[in-house]
């Protein structure tokens, strides 16, 4: 060994941290357009919603371990991580975050203490992913921030949640400064506008595995850094349209650490859920997180619809109405384009909810702003068609903001009659398709077998008497790493 040089650090297994927001996405299928706050969570449970974030986190861990079996998982107790690691069959280490001082941070309001609070003594099987959480059970934003601090010494931090969870992670990572690890979101929220999420739970696990392998390879070469992969141009092109009029970024934590090798910057975007429930979409940029660089697999930020002329949207709506058949129920998913279909029928449908309509001499609003159980009852045993719009910049048609159109609903719709292609009607402006740069449309319904059944090519209505054929695939298969 050369005199004066430090001894090389012995190699160790890669370490991944795991944090789960167990109530993320709870309000989606319930038609509540978000899950923030104990009141909304209680209402979602009352409407029959079941937690899904834990199961989605477990799916990501399974994909990670399938590609990198030796990866160590470090997590926090109960439904905030332990239960998902256990469900995935992972060997894991538990860390109990130190409780915050009584006066630390912003006091949480209307959030009862519940299982999963870091530091609580929990039975090993509590909060199994997918199990019903009792009414009033919640974890808080402070719980998430404390968990991030406890898992700071990892090679990569995975978190399952939505945009609100991403904001909490951003706050905690900013406080860590140069010691902050890169992070990656497992999509489990209702909307997921931020660009720091993978396109699906499985993609999150695969991206994590490849990031760790690249970092390990770089260290073996003696460079001390990983060779970054070329990011998808659509993720980093500053000319890509951002969220609809985001306004100035809220001053907050600086980008964590220096330029972390093998990572790229990704935006954290969120919106006011109360205004969102009133039909006002006003996303804001809150900051930047560093995520693994990848050619594919990152969802990217949601792009707004600015610059799209109303004539294009109205033309799409006229074409949809022209194709409608009497006696068939049409499920209109959220979005300005599908709302225009309601207007073309002479109906007042919702912008961000799911509505059921029929055509005839005049349009009929069968039910407006429905939750998943009500929707299932309205389409079961009769002919129905689901009308879906494309999320700009991301390409999702299922699983982002329209969880009311669940696997149960889709099974009922597709199972009635002939081919699935006639039961799904996708609408999009030409600009949204062009912005995808050839990337496929994505389905993330929560049932990968169903998503594969829907995969293939679908006709997309792009204007009056105008359509194109476009590829659709399961979000889990969009990652080709």
N, C-alpha and C positions, 0 to 999 in steps of 0.2 A: 504494500500500500504506500502511495506517495506521501511523504511527510508533510504535515500541515493541512492535508485535505480531510474533510469529515468522512467518517465511515459511511458507506452507502446504506440507506434505510432498507431493512429487509422487506421483501415483497409481502403483501398481505392480500387477503381476499377483498374484492370490491364490496363496499357497504352502501346499501340503499336505505334511506329513511322513508317511512310510510305514514301519512296522516290522512284521516278520513273525516269529512264533515258528514255525520250520519243522517242529517236531515236535508242535505242538498237534494234538490229535485223533487222533494215531497209534494210540492204544490202543482207539478206539471200535469199529471193525469187528472188531478182534481179540478183543472181549469182555473187555477188561481194565479197563473202567470208569474210564479215565483214562490220562494219558500222562506223569505226573510221574516223573522219575528215569530214569537210563540203563538200569537193569535192566529196567524196564517197556518202555522204547523198544526195547531189543534183543529182548525177548520178542515185542513186537508185530510187528517186522520178521520174526522167525522164523516167525510165524503168517501171513505173507503180506500184512501191512498195507502200504499205500503212503501217503506224505505227501499231504495235501490242503490244508494251510493256504496254501501259495504260490499254488495255483490259485484259491482263494477270494479271496485278496487281489487277484490280477490281475482277477478278475471285478468287484470293487468299483471298482478304478481305471478299468476300461473304462466302467462306468456313470457315474462321475464325469466323465470326459472327454467322454462323449456329451452330457451336459447342459452342461458348462462346458469347451469345447475349449481355452481358453487357460490353464487352471490349471497352475501349475508344481508338479512333484513333486520333493521332496527325500527321499533315502533313504540307507540304509547298504549296504555291499557284500554280494554273494552272495545266499544264500537268505533272509537277514534283510530283504530288500526289493528289492534291485537286480533279481533275477531276475523277480520279480512285475511290477515296473514295465516291464521289457523285454518280458515276455510280453503285457502290456496294450497295447503299442505307444506307451507314454508317452515323452515327452522328460523326462529326469530329471537331477538333479544328485546326485552321490555325496558323502557326508560320511563321513570315517573317524573314529570316536570315539577319543579319546585313551585309551590303556589305563589301567586303574585301578591305583593304588598296590598293592603286594603285600599290604599289611596292611589294605586298604580293604574294608569290608563283611564279611559272613559268608562264610567260605570255602565253596566248593561242594564237595560230596562225591559220589563215585561218578559223576562226569560227565566223561568224557574230552574233551579239547580236540578240536574238529572244524572242519569247514569252516563258514564263516559267522561265525566269531568276528570282531567288529569290529576293524579294523586289519590283518587279514591280507591279503596280496596274493592275490587270487583271479582265476582266468581268467574272461573275460567271460561264458562260458556255463555256469559251474559251478552246479549245483543248480537246474536248470530245474524250475519248479513241476510236480509230478506225477511227477518221476523218482524212482526208488528211491534212498533214501539208504543208503549202506553201513552195515553193523551197527556200532554204537558211536558214530556221528556224532550230535552234539547241540550245541545252543547252551545257554547257561546263563541263569539269572535275572540274573546280573550283566551279561551281554551285553545283555539287554533294557534294564536300567537305564542302562547307558552310552549306548545308542542314543537313549533318550529325552532324556538330557542333551545329546547332540549335535544333536538336532533341536528344541531348545527355541524357536528363533526362527522359528516357523511360525504360520500363522493357524489351523490345525487339524491335530491329530495322529491319523492312522488307525493302528490296530494290529490285527493278525490273530492270534487265539489263543483261549484259553478263560479260565476264572476265575483260574487260576494266573498267566497272563500279565497279566490285569487287575490283580492284586495287585502284580506287579513294576512296572507302569506307575504305579500309585498311589504306590508308594514313591518312584519317581524324580520324579514330578510334585510330590509334597509337598516334596521337597528344593529344587525350583525356586521355591517360594513364589509371589510376585506375578507372576513372569515366566512362569509355566506357561501353555501354550496349552490351550484346550479339547481334549478327546479324543473319539474314537468307536471302539468296538470292531467289528471284522469277525468274526462268529461262525465259529470254526474249531475249537473245543474239543469235548470229548465231551459235557459237560453244559450249560454256559453258564447258570448260575443268576443271574448279575449283571445289573443293569438298565442297564449302560453300553454294551450291544451293540445294534446294529441287528438287525432280524428276519432279515436275509439279507445276503449280500455285495452284491447289487445295491442293496438298500435303503440300505446304508451309503454307497455311492457317491452315490446320489441325495440322501440327507440331507446329506452333505458339500457337494455342489454348491449346494443351496438355502441352507445356512447361510452359505457364502461369498458368495453373491449378495445375501442379506439384509444382511450386514455391509457389503458394498460399496455397496449402495443407501443405507444409513444414513450412510456417510461422504460420499457425493455430496450428500446433503441438508444436510451441514454439522453434523449433530448429533454426529458423532464416535462414534456407537454405532449398533448395529443395533436394529431394532424386534423384540423377541422374539415368536416365534409362541406361541400358546396351546398349552401341552403337553396331551397326551392325559390326561384326568382320571385314567384308570386308572394312569398312571405316577407321579402325584404325590399322590394321595389318601392321607393318612396312615392312613386307616381300612382301606386295602387290606391283607389279610392278608400278612404277610411270610414269609420262609423259616421252615421248621418249627423253632420254638423256637431262634432264633439266639443267644440269650444276649447278654450285654453285648458291645459293640463293643470290639475290641482297640484300645488306645491307639495311635495312629499319626499320620501326617501330617494336618495340618489341610486343610480344603477348599482347593484351590489357588486362590490369587489372590482378589481381591474378586469381587463379583458380575459375572461376565463377561457382557456384553450378548448376548442371543440364546441363552442357555444355561439349562439346568436341572440340578439335582443328580440324580445317579444312583448307586445303591448298588453297591459291590463286595462280592460274597459268594463265599465259597469253603468247601470242606469238606476234611476229612482223607481222602485217597484210600484209605489202608490200611484205615481203619474203614469207608469206603464199600464197599470190596470184600468186607467181612465182613457187609454188609447193614445197617450203622449209618449212617443219614443224619443228620448233625449240622452243617448249614451255619452259618457265622458271618459277621456283618457286620464288614468290615475297614475301611471308610471310604467316602468320597464322592468321585466325580469329576464334573467339569462337562462336559456333553455338549450338542450342539445341541438346542435346543428344537424340538419337532415335534408335530403333531397325531397323526401315525401314523408308524410305521417303527421305533420303539424297542421292543425286546422286553419291557422291564419285568422286574421281579424275579420269580423263581419263588415262588409262594405255597404254603404248606404245606396239609396236609389236616386241621388241627385243627378240631374242631367238627363233623366229619362222623361221624354215628353208624355203628357197625359194621353195623347192620341194613341200611342203604342199600347198603353195599358187598356184603354177602352176598346181598342181593336181586339186584343186578346179576349176580353170579356165577351164581346159580341160573338166571337167564334165559339167560345165555350157554350154560350146560350143556344147558338144555332145547332150544336151537337146534342143538346139535351133531349131526352125522350120522356113523354108523359108516363107517370106511374113509377118512375125511377127516383130514388132518393139520392141527392147529391150532398156529400159531406164537403163543406168548404173549409179548408185549413186556414190558418192565420196568414195575413199579408195584405198589402195594398192591392195587389192584382186580384186576389180572390174576393176582396171586398168589392172591387169593381164589378165582379160577376153578380153579386147581390144587387148592386145598383142597376145593372142592366135588366134584372128581373123586376125592378121596381120595389126592392126590399131594402130595409135598413139592417144590414148584417154587421157583425163586429169586425174591427180591424185586427185584433190580436187574439180573438177567441176562435172556437170551432162552431160552425153553424150547419144545420141540416135544412135543405131546401128542396122543393119540387117545382117543375115547370108545368105549364099548361096554357090555357088562355091568359092567365095571369100567374105570376110567380107566387109560391106559397112558402112562408117561413114556418117549417115544421117545428123547429126549436132553435133557439139562439144561445150562444156561449155555453155549450154543454160540457159537462164533465164526462170522464170515460165511461162510468157505469150507465149513464143516461144515453150516451151515444151508442153503446153496445145494444141496448134495448131497442133503439130506433132502427138499427140496420139488420139485426138478427132475423134470419128467415125470410128476407125479401131482397129484391134487386137493389143494389146501391153502387155508387161510384164515388171514389175519393178524389178530390181535386186538390193538388198540392202545388205550392209555389217553391221556387228555388231561393235559398239564402245567398245573397250576393257575397262574393269573395270566398265563400266556404264551399258552396255546392250542395249543402244538405237539403234533402227533401223530407226526411223523416228523422225524428229524434232531437230536434232543436226547436223548442217553443211549441211543438204540436204533440206532446206526449199523450194527449187525450186520444189520439189516433194510435191506439196501443196494438200490440200483437194480437190480442183477443179481437179487437175491432177489425183489424186487417184480415184475420182468419175468417171472420164471419162474412166480410165483403167478398173476399177472393173465393171462398168456398161455395158461393152461390153462383151456379151457372158455369160459364166457360172460362177461357183463359184469363190469367191475372192481368194481362195487358189491357183488357177492356175495362177493368175495374179501377185502374189508376189513370188519372188525367193530370199530367204535369204541365204547368204553365210557367213561362219565363220570358222576360224581354231578351232580345238578341244581345244587348249589351252585357247582361249578366252571364250569358253563356260564353261570350267572347272573353270576358275577364277571367274565366276559368282556365284559359290557355290549353284546352284539350284535356284537362283533368276531368274525371268522371263525376257524375252526380253521386251522392252518398246517402245510404240508408243506415241508420243506427237506431232501430226500433227497440232494442233491448233483447231481441231474439235473433241470434245470428243465423239460425236455420231459416227463419222466415226471410231475413234480409237476403240470404243467398237465393231463395226462391224468387225474389223480386229482381234479382240481378239479370243483366242482359242489356237490351236496348229498348228504349221507350220513346214514344212519340211526344215531342214537346211542342205545345202550341206557342208560337212566338208573335202572332198577329192575326188579323182577320184574314181567313183563308190562307194562313201561312203556318207552317210547322216544320220541324226538323227531327231527325232521328238522333238520339244521343245515348251514350252509355251510362248505365247506372250500376253501381256495385255496392256491396256491403262495406261499411267504413273499415271493418277489420281487415279487409283485403286490399285497401287502398295503399297500405304501407308495403313497399316492395324492396325493403332494405336487405 
